Amino acid sequence: MKSSCILFFLLVFGKSGFCQTNDSTQIVRLLEKESSTWRSGDSAAHADCWKIEPFSTVIIITADKTFSIPAEKLAHATKENMGKGGSSRNSNYIMNIHGNNALVTHHETSTTPSGVVSNTFEVRMLEKVNNDWKLTGQIIQVL
């Protein structure tokens, strides 16, 4: 009986731990895709990373000012208005996942094709839609 109870708890808690890990893995993949599609100018793949909601916005904080742009403009940017190549590396992910909603923070180091490096701290809001995670908003602080 004791071993049956232990097995039961391992299965129940192991499954919830696995789901959290699976969600966090999917979220990291989505955020990496969003970063790379922006730089490559792949507007269709970039738009696929987003679910625009009435509250969706992108807030950008620089040393000089803070401003907001509609997430729709970022999610559905034309190739001409997107990144022009280069690379990025995301690190230091911290996730708070509750059911179909998640709040994620991370650092991003971006390198332009000419070698200029910039760093940001990013807060991402996500929603799980039909088993796929989608961005619904973000805050970017330029470091």
DSSP file (Angstrom, degrees, kcal/mol; ACC not computed):
  #  RESIDUE AA STRUCTURE BP1 BP2  ACC     N-H-->O    O-->H-N    N-H-->O    O-->H-N    TCO  KAPPA ALPHA  PHI   PSI    X-CA   Y-CA   Z-CA
    1    1 A M     >        0   0    0      0, 0.0     4,-2.1     0, 0.0     5,-0.2   0.000 360.0 360.0 360.0 -43.2    0.0    0.0    0.0
    2    2 A K  H  >  +     0   0    0      1,-0.2     4,-2.1     2,-0.2     5,-0.2   0.911 360.0  48.2 -62.2 -43.2    2.8    2.4    0.9
    3    3 A S  H  > S+     0   0    0      1,-0.2     4,-2.4     2,-0.2    -1,-0.2   0.832 108.6  55.3 -68.3 -30.3    4.6    1.9   -2.4
    4    4 A S  H  > S+     0   0    0      2,-0.2     4,-2.4     1,-0.2    -2,-0.2   0.902 108.2  48.4 -66.2 -40.9    1.3    2.4   -4.2
    5    5 A C  H  X S+     0   0    0     -4,-2.1     4,-2.5     2,-0.2    -2,-0.2   0.914 111.9  49.1 -64.8 -42.6    0.8    5.8   -2.5
    6    6 A I  H  X S+     0   0    0     -4,-2.1     4,-2.4     1,-0.2    -2,-0.2   0.930 111.8  48.6 -62.5 -45.7    4.4    6.8   -3.4
    7    7 A L  H  X S+     0   0    0     -4,-2.4     4,-2.3     2,-0.2    -2,-0.2   0.905 110.2  52.6 -60.6 -42.1    3.9    5.7   -7.0
    8    8 A F  H  X S+     0   0    0     -4,-2.4     4,-2.5     1,-0.2    -2,-0.2   0.943 111.3  45.6 -58.9 -49.6    0.6    7.7   -7.2
    9    9 A F  H  X S+     0   0    0     -4,-2.5     4,-2.7     1,-0.2     5,-0.5   0.880 111.5  52.6 -65.1 -37.9    2.3   10.9   -5.9
   10   10 A L  H  X S+     0   0    0     -4,-2.4     4,-2.1    -5,-0.2     5,-0.2   0.918 111.9  46.0 -61.9 -42.8    5.2   10.5   -8.3
   11   11 A L  H  X S+     0   0    0     -4,-2.3     4,-1.9    -5,-0.2    -2,-0.2   0.925 116.5  44.0 -66.4 -44.4    2.8   10.1  -11.2
   12   12 A V  H  X S+     0   0    0     -4,-2.5     4,-1.7     2,-0.2    -2,-0.2   0.961 122.9  34.9 -67.1 -52.4    0.6   13.1  -10.2
   13   13 A F  H  X S+     0   0    0     -4,-2.7     4,-2.1     1,-0.2    -2,-0.2   0.827 116.0  56.0 -75.2 -30.6    3.4   15.5   -9.3
   14   14 A G  H  X S+     0   0    0     -4,-2.1     4,-2.2    -5,-0.5    -1,-0.2   0.897 107.0  50.4 -65.0 -40.0    5.8   14.2  -12.0
   15   15 A K  H  X S+     0   0    0     -4,-1.9     4,-2.5    -5,-0.2    -2,-0.2   0.925 111.0  47.3 -64.9 -45.0    3.1   14.9  -14.7
   16   16 A S  H  X S+     0   0    0     -4,-1.7     4,-2.0     1,-0.2    -1,-0.2   0.882 113.0  49.6 -66.9 -35.8    2.6   18.5  -13.5
   17   17 A G  H  X S+     0   0    0     -4,-2.1     4,-2.1     2,-0.2    -1,-0.2   0.890 110.9  50.0 -66.1 -38.7    6.3   19.1  -13.4
   18   18 A F  H  X S+     0   0    0     -4,-2.2     4,-3.0     2,-0.2    -2,-0.2   0.913 109.1  51.3 -65.1 -43.0    6.6   17.7  -16.9
   19   19 A C  H  X S+     0   0    0     -4,-2.5     4,-2.9     2,-0.2     5,-0.2   0.912 109.6  50.1 -61.9 -42.6    3.9   19.9  -18.2
   20   20 A Q  H  X S+     0   0    0     -4,-2.0     4,-2.7     2,-0.2    -1,-0.2   0.924 113.0  46.6 -60.9 -44.3    5.5   23.0  -16.7
   21   21 A T  H  X S+     0   0    0     -4,-2.1     4,-2.5     2,-0.2    -2,-0.2   0.909 112.0  50.5 -64.8 -42.1    8.8   22.0  -18.3
   22   22 A N  H  X S+     0   0    0     -4,-3.0     4,-2.3     2,-0.2    -2,-0.2   0.919 112.4  47.3 -61.7 -44.2    7.1   21.3  -21.6
   23   23 A D  H  X S+     0   0    0     -4,-2.9     4,-2.5     2,-0.2    -2,-0.2   0.927 112.1  49.2 -62.7 -45.1    5.4   24.7  -21.5
   24   24 A S  H  X S+     0   0    0     -4,-2.7     4,-2.4     1,-0.2    -2,-0.2   0.886 110.9  50.5 -64.7 -37.1    8.7   26.5  -20.6
   25   25 A T  H  X S+     0   0    0     -4,-2.5     4,-2.2     2,-0.2    -1,-0.2   0.919 111.4  48.3 -64.0 -43.4   10.5   24.7  -23.4
   26   26 A Q  H  X S+     0   0    0     -4,-2.3     4,-2.3     2,-0.2    -2,-0.2   0.891 111.1  51.0 -63.4 -39.4    7.7   25.8  -25.9
   27   27 A I  H  X S+     0   0    0     -4,-2.5     4,-2.7     2,-0.2     5,-0.2   0.930 109.2  49.6 -65.2 -45.8    7.9   29.4  -24.6
   28   28 A V  H  X S+     0   0    0     -4,-2.4     4,-2.5     1,-0.2     5,-0.2   0.927 111.1  50.4 -59.4 -44.1   11.7   29.6  -25.0
   29   29 A R  H  X S+     0   0    0     -4,-2.2     4,-2.4     1,-0.2    -1,-0.2   0.911 110.9  49.4 -59.4 -42.6   11.3   28.2  -28.6
   30   30 A L  H  X S+     0   0    0     -4,-2.3     4,-2.8     2,-0.2    -2,-0.2   0.931 111.9  47.2 -62.7 -45.8    8.7   30.8  -29.3
   31   31 A L  H  X S+     0   0    0     -4,-2.7     4,-2.1     1,-0.2    -2,-0.2   0.868 112.5  49.4 -67.5 -35.4   10.8   33.7  -28.0
   32   32 A E  H  X S+     0   0    0     -4,-2.5     4,-2.4    -5,-0.2    -1,-0.2   0.900 112.2  49.1 -66.6 -40.0   13.9   32.5  -29.9
   33   33 A K  H  X S+     0   0    0     -4,-2.4     4,-3.0    -5,-0.2     5,-0.3   0.925 109.6  51.6 -63.6 -44.6   11.7   32.3  -33.0
   34   34 A E  H  X S+     0   0    0     -4,-2.8     4,-1.5     1,-0.2    -2,-0.2   0.913 112.1  46.7 -60.3 -43.0   10.3   35.8  -32.5
   35   35 A S  H  X S+     0   0    0     -4,-2.1     4,-1.6     1,-0.2    -1,-0.2   0.929 116.1  43.5 -64.3 -45.6   13.8   37.2  -32.1
   36   36 A S  H  X S+     0   0    0     -4,-2.4     4,-2.2     1,-0.2     6,-0.2   0.875 111.4  52.3 -72.7 -36.4   15.2   35.4  -35.2
   37   37 A T  H  X>S+     0   0    0     -4,-3.0     5,-1.6     1,-0.2     4,-1.0   0.844 107.5  54.1 -69.5 -30.5   12.3   36.1  -37.5
   38   38 A W  H  <5S+     0   0    0     -4,-1.5    45,-1.3    -5,-0.3     3,-0.4   0.944 112.0  43.6 -63.8 -46.8   12.5   39.8  -36.6
   39   39 A R  H  <5S+     0   0    0     -4,-1.6    46,-2.3     1,-0.2    -2,-0.2   0.847 115.0  48.4 -69.0 -33.7   16.2   39.9  -37.6
   40   40 A S  H  <5S-     0   0    0     -4,-2.2    -1,-0.2    44,-0.1    -2,-0.2   0.622 108.0-122.8 -82.5 -11.8   15.7   37.8  -40.8
   41   41 A G  T  <5 +     0   0    0     -4,-1.0     2,-1.6    -3,-0.4    -3,-0.2   0.718  56.9 152.7  78.0  20.5   12.7   39.9  -41.9
   42   42 A D     >< +     0   0    0     -5,-1.6     4,-2.3    -6,-0.2    -1,-0.2  -0.634  16.5 176.9 -84.8  86.0   10.4   36.9  -42.1
   43   43 A S  H  > S+     0   0    0     -2,-1.6     4,-2.5     1,-0.2    -1,-0.2   0.845  73.3  51.9 -65.2 -35.9    7.2   38.9  -41.5
   44   44 A A  H  > S+     0   0    0      2,-0.2     4,-1.5     1,-0.2    -1,-0.2   0.941 113.6  43.1 -66.8 -46.3    4.8   35.9  -41.8
   45   45 A A  H  4 S+     0   0    0      1,-0.2     4,-0.4     2,-0.2    -2,-0.2   0.858 114.3  52.3 -67.0 -34.6    6.7   33.8  -39.3
   46   46 A H  H >< S+     0   0    0     -4,-2.3     3,-1.5    -9,-0.2     4,-0.3   0.928 107.6  50.6 -66.5 -44.8    7.1   36.7  -37.0
   47   47 A A  H >< S+     0   0    0     -4,-2.5     3,-1.7     1,-0.3    -1,-0.2   0.834 101.1  64.4 -61.6 -32.4    3.3   37.5  -37.1
   48   48 A D  T 3< S+     0   0    0     -4,-1.5    -1,-0.3     1,-0.3    -2,-0.2   0.675  92.5  63.8 -65.8 -16.7    2.7   33.8  -36.2
   49   49 A C  T <  S+     0   0    0     -3,-1.5    86,-3.1    -4,-0.4     2,-0.3   0.595  98.7  70.8 -79.5 -11.3    4.4   34.4  -32.9
   50   50 A W  B <   -a  135   0A   0     -3,-1.7     2,-0.4    -4,-0.3    86,-0.2  -0.762  52.8-167.5-114.8 151.1    1.7   36.9  -31.8
   51   51 A K        -     0   0    0     84,-2.9     2,-0.4    -2,-0.3    83,-0.1  -0.930  28.1-144.3-128.1 107.7   -1.9   36.9  -30.7
   52   52 A I        +     0   0    0     -2,-0.4    84,-0.1     4,-0.1    85,-0.1  -0.596  22.5 179.6 -79.3 127.4   -3.1   40.5  -30.8
   53   53 A E    >   -     0   0    0     -2,-0.4     3,-1.6    83,-0.4    18,-0.1  -0.749  45.5-100.7-117.2 165.5   -5.6   41.4  -28.1
   54   54 A P  T 3  S+     0   0    0      0, 0.0    -2,-0.0     0, 0.0    -1,-0.0   0.815 125.8  46.3 -57.8 -28.4   -7.3   44.7  -27.3
   55   55 A F  T 3  S+     0   0    0      2,-0.0     2,-0.1    82,-0.0    81,-0.0   0.471  83.8 126.4 -91.5  -2.5   -4.7   45.2  -24.5
   56   56 A S    <   +     0   0    0     -3,-1.6    15,-0.8    81,-0.1     2,-0.3  -0.348  29.7 147.7 -65.5 129.2   -1.6   44.2  -26.6
   57   57 A T  E     -B   70   0A   0     79,-0.3    81,-1.9    13,-0.2     2,-0.5  -0.972  40.9-135.2-152.1 163.2    1.1   46.8  -26.6
   58   58 A V  E     -Bc  69 138A   0     11,-2.3    11,-2.7    -2,-0.3     2,-0.5  -0.992  19.4-163.9-124.2 121.5    4.9   47.1  -26.7
   59   59 A I  E     -Bc  68 139A   0     79,-2.3    81,-3.2    -2,-0.5     2,-0.5  -0.912   3.2-164.0-107.5 130.1    6.5   49.5  -24.3
   60   60 A I  E     -Bc  67 140A   0      7,-3.2     7,-2.4    -2,-0.5     2,-0.5  -0.962   1.3-165.6-119.1 128.3   10.1   50.5  -25.0
   61   61 A I  E     +Bc  66 141A   0     79,-3.3    81,-3.2    -2,-0.5     5,-0.2  -0.956  13.6 169.7-116.7 119.7   12.2   52.2  -22.3
   62   62 A T        -     0   0    0      3,-3.1    81,-0.1    -2,-0.5    -2,-0.0  -0.638  51.3 -96.7-115.6 178.8   15.5   53.9  -23.3
   63   63 A A  S    S+     0   0    0     -2,-0.2     3,-0.1     1,-0.2    -1,-0.0   0.811 123.5  36.9 -64.9 -28.7   17.8   56.1  -21.3
   64   64 A D  S    S-     0   0    0      1,-0.2     2,-0.3     0, 0.0    -1,-0.2   0.786 124.9  -5.5 -96.4 -31.4   16.1   59.2  -22.7
   65   65 A K        -     0   0    0      2,-0.0    -3,-3.1     0, 0.0     2,-0.4  -0.975  50.0-130.9-158.8 167.2   12.4   58.3  -23.0
   66   66 A T  E     +B   61   0A   0     -2,-0.3     2,-0.3    -5,-0.2    -5,-0.2  -0.994  32.6 167.3-125.2 133.8    9.7   55.7  -22.7
   67   67 A F  E     -B   60   0A   0     -7,-2.4    -7,-3.2    -2,-0.4     2,-0.4  -0.970  23.8-138.8-146.3 162.0    7.1   55.1  -25.4
   68   68 A S  E     -B   59   0A   0     -2,-0.3    -9,-0.2    -9,-0.2    71,-0.0  -0.945  12.9-172.7-123.6 140.4    4.5   52.7  -26.4
   69   69 A I  E     -B   58   0A   0    -11,-2.7   -11,-2.3    -2,-0.4     2,-0.1  -0.970  38.7 -96.2-127.2 148.4    3.6   51.3  -29.9
   70   70 A P  E >>  -B   57   0A   0      0, 0.0     3,-1.1     0, 0.0     4,-1.0  -0.408  27.7-134.0 -61.5 134.6    0.7   49.1  -30.8
   71   71 A A  H 3> S+     0   0    0    -15,-0.8     4,-3.5     1,-0.3     5,-0.3   0.823 103.6  68.7 -59.5 -30.5    1.8   45.5  -30.8
   72   72 A E  H 3> S+     0   0    0    -16,-0.3     4,-2.3     1,-0.2    -1,-0.3   0.879  96.6  52.4 -55.2 -40.4   -0.1   45.1  -34.1
   73   73 A K  H <4 S+     0   0    0     -3,-1.1    -1,-0.2     2,-0.2    -2,-0.2   0.868 115.5  40.3 -66.8 -35.9    2.6   47.3  -35.8
   74   74 A L  H >< S+     0   0    0     -4,-1.0     3,-1.1    -3,-0.2    -2,-0.2   0.909 116.4  48.5 -77.3 -44.1    5.4   45.2  -34.4
   75   75 A A  H 3< S+     0   0    0     -4,-3.5    -2,-0.2     1,-0.3    -3,-0.2   0.867 122.6  33.1 -65.7 -36.7    3.7   41.8  -35.0
   76   76 A H  T 3< S+     0   0    0     -4,-2.3    -1,-0.3    -5,-0.3    -2,-0.2  -0.156  85.0 150.0-114.5  38.0    2.7   42.6  -38.6
   77   77 A A    <   -     0   0    0     -3,-1.1     2,-0.1   -34,-0.1   -30,-0.1  -0.348  48.6-113.1 -67.1 149.8    5.7   44.8  -39.6
   78   78 A T    >   -     0   0    0      1,-0.1     3,-1.4    -5,-0.1     4,-0.5  -0.470  28.9-107.4 -78.5 159.0    6.7   44.8  -43.2
   79   79 A K  G >  S+     0   0    0      1,-0.3     3,-1.1     2,-0.2    -1,-0.1   0.852 120.4  58.9 -54.6 -36.5   10.0   43.3  -44.1
   80   80 A E  G 3  S+     0   0    0      1,-0.2    -1,-0.3   -39,-0.0    -3,-0.0   0.780 107.5  46.0 -65.6 -26.9   11.4   46.8  -44.8
   81   81 A N  G <  S+     0   0    0     -3,-1.4    -1,-0.2   -40,-0.1    -2,-0.2   0.376 101.9  83.8 -97.1   3.3   10.6   47.8  -41.2
   82   82 A M  S <  S-     0   0    0     -3,-1.1   -43,-0.1    -4,-0.5   -44,-0.1  -0.320  93.9 -60.3 -97.2-177.5   12.1   44.7  -39.6
   83   83 A G        -     0   0    0    -45,-1.3    -1,-0.2     1,-0.1     3,-0.1  -0.141  37.9-137.5 -60.0 158.4   15.6   43.9  -38.6
   84   84 A K        -     0   0    0      1,-0.4     2,-0.2    -3,-0.1   -44,-0.1  -0.212  59.2 -74.6-114.2  40.5   18.3   43.8  -41.3
   85   85 A G  S    S+     0   0    0    -46,-2.3    -1,-0.4   -47,-0.2     2,-0.2  -0.608  77.7 115.9 101.9-164.3   20.1   40.6  -40.2
   86   86 A G        -     0   0    0     -2,-0.2     2,-0.3    26,-0.2    26,-0.2  -0.534  57.6 -92.3  92.1-163.5   22.5   40.0  -37.4
   87   87 A S  E     -D  111   0A   0     24,-2.4    24,-3.0    -2,-0.2     2,-0.3  -0.928  24.0-155.2-146.9 167.8   21.9   37.7  -34.4
   88   88 A S  E     -D  110   0A   0     -2,-0.3     2,-0.4    22,-0.2    22,-0.2  -0.981   2.9-158.0-145.2 157.2   20.5   37.6  -30.9
   89   89 A R  E     -D  109   0A   0     20,-2.0    20,-2.5    -2,-0.3     2,-0.3  -0.972   9.8-156.7-138.8 122.0   21.0   35.5  -27.8
   90   90 A N  E     +D  108   0A   0     -2,-0.4     2,-0.3    18,-0.2    18,-0.2  -0.759  22.8 162.7 -96.9 144.4   18.4   35.3  -25.0
   91   91 A S  E     +D  107   0A   0     16,-2.4    16,-2.8    -2,-0.3    -2,-0.0  -0.932  42.0  44.0-150.8 172.2   19.5   34.3  -21.5
   92   92 A N  E     -     0   0A   0     -2,-0.3     2,-0.2    14,-0.2    -1,-0.1   0.877  67.3-168.9  56.6  46.1   18.4   34.4  -17.9
   93   93 A Y  E     -     0   0A   0     13,-0.1     2,-0.4    -3,-0.1    13,-0.2  -0.443  11.0-176.5 -66.2 134.1   14.8   33.3  -18.5
   94   94 A I  E     -D  105   0A   0     11,-2.3    11,-2.5    -2,-0.2     2,-0.4  -0.992  11.2-168.0-129.8 126.0   12.5   33.5  -15.5
   95   95 A M  E     -D  104   0A   0     -2,-0.4     2,-0.4     9,-0.2     9,-0.2  -0.908  23.4-171.2-123.3 142.8    9.0   32.2  -16.0
   96   96 A N  E     -D  103   0A   0      7,-2.1     7,-2.0    -2,-0.4     2,-0.5  -0.916  20.9-177.7-126.7 102.1    5.7   32.4  -14.2
   97   97 A I  E     +D  102   0A   0     -2,-0.4     2,-0.4     5,-0.2     5,-0.2  -0.895  10.5 174.2-109.1 125.4    3.3   30.1  -15.9
   98   98 A H  E >   -D  101   0A   0      3,-3.0     3,-1.8    -2,-0.5     2,-0.3  -0.895  61.9 -64.5-131.2 101.6   -0.3   29.8  -14.7
   99   99 A G  T 3  S-     0   0    0     -2,-0.4    -1,-0.0     1,-0.3    28,-0.0  -0.414 120.6  -7.8  61.5-117.2   -2.5   27.6  -16.9
  100  100 A N  T 3  S+     0   0    0     -2,-0.3    28,-2.9    -3,-0.1     2,-0.4   0.195 124.9  75.2 -98.9  15.3   -2.8   29.3  -20.3
  101  101 A N  E <   -DE  98 127A   0     -3,-1.8    -3,-3.0    26,-0.2     2,-0.3  -0.956  55.3-179.7-128.1 147.1   -1.0   32.5  -19.3
  102  102 A A  E     -DE  97 126A   0     24,-2.0    24,-2.6    -2,-0.4     2,-0.4  -0.999  19.3-158.0-146.6 147.8    2.6   33.3  -18.7
  103  103 A L  E     -DE  96 125A   0     -7,-2.0    -7,-2.1    -2,-0.3     2,-0.4  -0.998  24.3-178.0-122.2 123.9    4.8   36.2  -17.7
  104  104 A V  E     -DE  95 124A   0     20,-2.6    20,-3.6    -2,-0.4     2,-0.3  -0.971  12.2-168.0-129.3 136.6    8.5   35.8  -18.8
  105  105 A T  E     +DE  94 123A   0    -11,-2.5   -11,-2.3    -2,-0.4     2,-0.3  -0.922  20.1 149.3-117.5 151.4   11.6   37.9  -18.2
  106  106 A H  E     - E   0 122A   0     16,-1.9    16,-3.1    -2,-0.3     2,-0.3  -0.976  40.3-110.9-165.1 167.1   14.9   37.5  -20.0
  107  107 A H  E     -DE  91 121A   0    -16,-2.8   -16,-2.4    -2,-0.3     2,-0.4  -0.827  27.0-159.3-102.4 146.9   18.0   39.4  -21.2
  108  108 A E  E     -DE  90 120A   0     12,-2.5    12,-2.4    -2,-0.3     2,-0.6  -0.996   7.4-164.2-129.6 131.9   18.7   39.7  -24.9
  109  109 A T  E     -DE  89 119A   0    -20,-2.5   -20,-2.0    -2,-0.4     2,-0.4  -0.969  16.4-168.6-111.4 118.8   22.0   40.5  -26.5
  110  110 A S  E     -DE  88 118A   0      8,-2.9     8,-2.5    -2,-0.6     2,-0.4  -0.870   8.7-164.5-112.2 141.6   21.7   41.6  -30.1
  111  111 A T  E     -DE  87 117A   0    -24,-3.0   -24,-2.4    -2,-0.4     6,-0.2  -0.988  13.5-142.0-126.2 124.2   24.4   42.0  -32.7
  112  112 A T    >   -     0   0    0      4,-2.6     3,-2.1    -2,-0.4   -26,-0.2  -0.311  34.5-101.1 -75.3 165.6   23.9   43.9  -35.9
  113  113 A P  T 3  S+     0   0    0      0, 0.0    -1,-0.1     0, 0.0   -27,-0.1   0.800 125.7  54.7 -57.7 -27.6   25.5   42.7  -39.2
  114  114 A S  T 3  S-     0   0    0      2,-0.1    -2,-0.0     1,-0.0   -28,-0.0   0.466 124.7-103.3 -86.6  -0.2   28.2   45.3  -38.7
  115  115 A G    <   +     0   0    0     -3,-2.1     2,-0.4     1,-0.3   -29,-0.0   0.501  68.4 148.5  97.7   4.0   29.0   44.0  -35.2
  116  116 A V        -     0   0    0      1,-0.0    -4,-2.6    -5,-0.0     2,-0.4  -0.609  33.8-152.0 -75.3 128.2   27.3   46.6  -33.0
  117  117 A V  E     +E  111   0A   0     -2,-0.4     2,-0.3    -6,-0.2    -6,-0.2  -0.845  16.7 177.8-106.0 135.8   26.1   44.9  -29.8
  118  118 A S  E     -E  110   0A   0     -8,-2.5    -8,-2.9    -2,-0.4     2,-0.4  -0.967  13.3-149.3-133.3 153.6   23.1   46.1  -27.7
  119  119 A N  E     +E  109   0A   0     -2,-0.3    24,-2.8   -10,-0.2     2,-0.3  -0.958  14.5 179.0-125.7 140.7   21.5   44.6  -24.6
  120  120 A T  E     -EF 108 142A   0    -12,-2.4   -12,-2.5    -2,-0.4     2,-0.5  -0.958  25.0-140.3-135.5 155.6   17.9   44.7  -23.4
  121  121 A F  E     -EF 107 141A   0     20,-2.5    20,-3.1    -2,-0.3     2,-0.4  -0.980  32.7-163.7-109.6 128.8   15.9   43.4  -20.5
  122  122 A E  E     -EF 106 140A   0    -16,-3.1   -16,-1.9    -2,-0.5     2,-0.5  -0.928  20.5-163.2-125.4 139.8   12.6   42.1  -21.7
  123  123 A V  E     -EF 105 139A   0     16,-2.7    16,-2.5    -2,-0.4     2,-0.4  -0.985  19.4-166.5-115.7 123.8    9.2   41.3  -20.1
  124  124 A R  E     -EF 104 138A   0    -20,-3.6   -20,-2.6    -2,-0.5     2,-0.5  -0.931  12.0-155.4-119.0 135.7    7.0   39.1  -22.2
  125  125 A M  E     -EF 103 137A   0     12,-2.7    11,-3.1    -2,-0.4    12,-1.2  -0.925  23.1-179.2-106.3 131.4    3.3   38.4  -21.8
  126  126 A L  E     -EF 102 135A   0    -24,-2.6   -24,-2.0    -2,-0.5     2,-0.4  -0.912  18.2-162.6-133.4 156.9    2.0   35.2  -23.4
  127  127 A E  E     -EF 101 134A   0      7,-2.5     7,-2.2    -2,-0.3     2,-0.6  -0.998  23.4-126.6-137.5 139.8   -1.2   33.2  -23.8
  128  128 A K  E     - F   0 133A   0    -28,-2.9     2,-0.5    -2,-0.4     5,-0.3  -0.782  30.9-178.1 -88.5 120.3   -1.6   29.6  -24.8
  129  129 A V  E >   - F   0 132A   0      3,-3.6     3,-2.0    -2,-0.6    -2,-0.0  -0.978  68.8 -17.8-125.0 120.3   -4.0   29.3  -27.8
  130  130 A N  T 3  S-     0   0    0     -2,-0.5    -1,-0.2     1,-0.3     3,-0.1   0.896 129.4 -52.1  50.0  44.0   -4.9   25.9  -29.2
  131  131 A N  T 3  S+     0   0    0      1,-0.2     2,-0.4    -3,-0.1    -1,-0.3   0.529 120.6 106.6  71.6   9.1   -1.9   24.4  -27.4
  132  132 A D  E <   - F   0 129A   0     -3,-2.0    -3,-3.6    -5,-0.0     2,-0.3  -0.967  68.6-127.8-119.0 134.5    0.5   27.0  -28.9
  133  133 A W  E     - F   0 128A   0     -2,-0.4     2,-0.3    -5,-0.3    -5,-0.2  -0.605  30.1-176.4 -78.7 138.8    2.1   29.8  -26.9
  134  134 A K  E     - F   0 127A   0     -7,-2.2    -7,-2.5    -2,-0.3   -84,-0.3  -0.980  27.1-114.2-134.6 145.4    1.7   33.3  -28.4
  135  135 A L  E     +aF  50 126A   0    -86,-3.1   -84,-2.9    -2,-0.3    -9,-0.3  -0.574  28.2 175.1 -74.8 140.7    3.0   36.7  -27.4
  136  136 A T  E     -     0   0A   0    -11,-3.1   -83,-0.4     1,-0.5   -79,-0.3   0.465  65.2 -20.0-120.7 -10.6    0.3   39.2  -26.4
  137  137 A G  E     - F   0 125A   0    -12,-1.2   -12,-2.7   -81,-0.2    -1,-0.5  -0.952  56.5-160.1 178.4 166.8    2.6   42.1  -25.2
  138  138 A Q  E     -cF  58 124A   0    -81,-1.9   -79,-2.3    -2,-0.3     2,-0.4  -0.993  13.9-145.4-161.3 157.0    6.1   43.0  -24.1
  139  139 A I  E     -cF  59 123A   0    -16,-2.5   -16,-2.7    -2,-0.3     2,-0.5  -0.997  18.7-165.4-124.0 129.8    8.2   45.6  -22.3
  140  140 A I  E     -cF  60 122A   0    -81,-3.2   -79,-3.3    -2,-0.4     2,-0.6  -0.968   3.8-168.1-120.5 120.8   11.7   46.2  -23.6
  141  141 A Q  E     -cF  61 121A   0    -20,-3.1   -20,-2.5    -2,-0.5     2,-0.5  -0.938  18.0-140.6-107.9 118.2   14.2   48.1  -21.5
  142  142 A V  E       F   0 120A   0    -81,-3.2   -22,-0.2    -2,-0.6    -2,-0.0  -0.647 360.0 360.0 -76.9 124.7   17.4   49.1  -23.4
  143  143 A L              0   0    0    -24,-2.8   -23,-0.2    -2,-0.5    -1,-0.1   0.437 360.0 360.0 -92.3 360.0   20.4   48.6  -21.0
